Amino acid sequence: MQYKMKYIFEKLNETHRNAVIDIYNYYIENSFAAYSEEKVGYEYFDCFLEKTKDYPAFAIINKSLSKVIGFCFLKKHHPFLTFKGTAEITYFILPKDVGKGLGKTALKLLESKGKNMGIQQILASISSLNEQSIAFHKKNGFTECGRFKKVGIKKGIAFDVIWMQKTIV
């Protein structure tokens, strides 16, 4: 899938390992978007591949630079088949590329792929300190469906985990 011919969404694969982990580590170190408090090694990419097995997962590539500038995926919400119509969404885009419509494009792509595989509900787990993500999800049809108060502590700061939900049928 292409976005304004400058960006492409490429199926996540081994060639994206270092760039994806570097992006993820940026958010670990500089925000509350990624929950981990410490950087992860490149082997953590294997966890992403395992979590997204049988689900849509993409690297977002700036075609003119031949550079990965983000990634997005759906993953299983729960192992029991009774939850097969529900998936969790994740996306991370380099800060300099945020605000260009890539998040919305990634969301639409994942919604489309999710619908094709029978997904009816998409959930997003968001730190209460990640106001940009909360606003993005609200703007794009998600509603808050749950909040776990003060369950996370990162950099000595307690935060809530907000769950947001969107029906895509």
Buried (B, 14 or more C-beta within 10 A) or exposed (E): BEBEEEBBBBEBEEEBBEBBBEBBBBBBEEBBBBEEEEBBEEEBBEEBBEBBEEBBBBBBBBBEEEEBBBBBBBBBBEEEEEEBBBBBBBBBBBBEBBEBEBBEBBBBBBBEBBEEEEBBBBBBBBBBBBEBBBEBBEEBBBEBEEEEEEEBEBEEEEBBBBBBBBEBE
